[in-house]
Structure formats: C-alpha cells, structure tokens
Amino acid sequence: MNAGARLTEAVAGVALAAAPLLRRARPDIARAVAARRGATAELGAWGWGRAPGPLVWLHGASAGELLGAAPAIRGLRRSSSALRAGARAQLVVTYGSPSGRAALAWLDPDHSGPPPLDRARDCDAALAAVRPALLVFAKLDVWPGLVAAAHRAGVPVALINGTVRDGSRRSGALARRLFRASYARLDAVGAASPEDARRLEALGVRPKAMTVTGDAAFDLALERADRARADGSAVFFLSALGPGDRAGDGAADRSAPRLVAGSTWPVDERALLDAAAAVRRGGGPGWQFVIAPHEPIAAHVDALVASCTARGERVIRWSEIGDTAAGRDASVIVFDEVGRLAELYAAGDVAYVGGGLGGAGLHNVLEPAAAGLPVIFGPRHDRADARALASAGGALVSPAGALADTLAGLAHPPRRRRHARAARAFVEAGAGAGARTADLLRPLWPS
C-alpha cells in the first residue's frame, strides 16, 4: 500500500472512531462518513446481482465534475462494442457531495450513490462486487485507496477533464510525495489544458499516459443551453418571469433588465442587494434579480426572503409563482428549486455566478456563457476557465464594492450585447473535448 493510500485509510479510521463526536460538532461530516460507510454494502448488493457485461465506474466530487464528464461517458457507452453485440454497457456513478445527484439525469447510471470509504477492505469489496472494466475519475477527485484497489484488481484507471487549480493543496511538496504513486498508476489522463498537464505530470502522472483533451464541460454547457431553447424550458421560464430585455432595446413589456444569480452564498446575496439599492439611488434603471442559492434549503431561503423584505424589495419565491405571471412585478425572485439553473439562465439578460466573493469557491461560469449572457463574478477564485472567459470579453470581474458600477454599465444594451456575443463564442471555441475524451478512454474499454 502506498503512502497516499495509507493516509486516506488512517483518516477513514479516525473519522469512524470519532463518529459520535462528529454527530454533535459537525453533523454534515458525520452524515458523509455514515453514507460512505454504508456504500460498500449498497454497491455489493447491486453489483453481485447486476446483469453481465462491461461496466464503467465514474466518480466525481460533486455535480459540476460529473456533468463535465457526461459527454465523454455517453460517447463511450454509445460506441461500445458491447452495445453493437446487443449487451448493455452499464454505468455506476459515485459522488462525494449530495449535489452529485443533480448530474444523474445527464448520465443515466445503472447505480449511483456515495463511494466506499477509501480503505483497502471497503474498496476491494466494492470492486469485487461491481466488477468494472474501467474506473474513471472526473476532474480532480482522485482517491488513493480506490486507485490502489483497482491496481490490485487489474482494472484500468483514467482521469478526465483533469485540472489542478492554482494553489491546490495537492501541489505542495508533502502532498506530492504522499500521492505520487497514485497518480503514477493512472493509465490515461485527459488534461483540461497544457498548464493542467504540466501540473499533473508534476504530481506524478506518467507523460505517456497524458493527453491534452480540453474540458468537456464546454460541450455540456452548450448542449444544456441549446436544449433549454429547443424543449420549451426557456419559454416556460419567460412566461412566468416575463420577457426581460433580451432584445436589448428596452422594448420588452418590462424595460428593467433581469439578472439571474446562480449558486449564490449569503455574501453574494448581500452584495447583490446592496448594489441594486445603490443603482436605484443613483437614478439608474431598476433590475429584476432572480437569485438561485447554491443550497436552497428552507433556512437559507427564509433568511434571504426576510432580508429582501426588510430592504423594501418586492420579493416572491419561485415556488409561489407556479404557472402564473406573478413574478413579473417582483424586484427579487428567490429560486427555490434545484437542478434547473442552466435552463433558468435562458430567461436572463445578465448572469451573476456566486462563490467569487469568498467562501466555497466560484461555481460554473460556462452555463450562463453558453446561454449567451454576460457573466459577472467576484475576484476570489482559482478557475482558469473564468479567467479565460473574462479575457475573452465574456465576463466582468467585480469586487462587492464595484458591483453597482458593473450593473450600471451593463444596463446599456450595446455593451450588454457585446459581452453576450463574446461569452457564447468563448464556449463554442472550447467545445469538442467530449469526443476527444471518449477517444482517449476507448482503448481501455473491452474490445
């Protein structure tokens, strides 16, 4: 067992021993440990009874990583020789965060849930039951214990959309020593960029296993945006919210532009509401905000609604609108539904992506860009795609104190249209990684 696998095994043991304390001090961690503890039995119960045939096991930390992997995994399954022979290529999806469930509709797995604890006996038992032909990690969540177990079982392992962010803890000298053997065991790695490839090689990935494929998240962002327009999702949201000012000429039923704020945290929401008030005090056009919290749990939604009310905003929850047009006169709509953010962007004029003002990190900027919206986000992030989007003119980086000025600038339709075109063009230029990644995985797939 290599050093990284020994470390994660020790951490799992400590977490299990500390479970009673965690239930009181950190119930979120306690729930995650309990879910992973039960995952081995769940995977075993499903795996031993599954139909014969080749299977790929995909793991990602959360919804974003799994969604980015979807184009390549779907392409691999479609091209499988097993499909041509009449058997069904099966898929198991595991995720570290419960948010991973939001990606399942795009992956159509045969089984899904949390991964086993990253210790030898759990990983060996899960692999023996599931019998995958290929284990795939999405983006950055490589687990040493699972990699070591796959090596013992003779299962090839790949990393796709591979990314190592600036300042990643895995780039430190100690982490590189601990995890180098795990990265060296990867049979194929598709890096999101040449810079990511260099960083992954520094972590231990063998050069002959490395290919720069790009990030298939670009492909999925375009697919989701285009599907929202084709399947009526955009029309549905527009009928409930009003047409906005997508024409950019103020000729809509409501002249105020609409900002869709996705995956927000309280710090984002305070900054947005402060900016809205400042714009109104300055005599600028009022904005309608549709705020979709990253965690739309009841306590967060209730607090946000109360804050809007205290500020004098005309606020309504999305769940209270239904199929009426009650939201058209609201200054703030709190979107309390999950899994539909990509479709919601299609009803906006401008997007704000949360996480860049501090906290959990910047969220997905590609979905609103693919919908053809100028994107605003805060400066505290380590996302290369966000920096590139801003450099291409599709996004504006705004600290909290400058957000009012940013909104005032985007109230001008010609400027908004210019940024919108640049945003969509940026995503279109990055497409194609899904097919390249499927090609990378295909030699590892049973022939």
Disulfide bonds with the S-S distance in Angstrom:
none
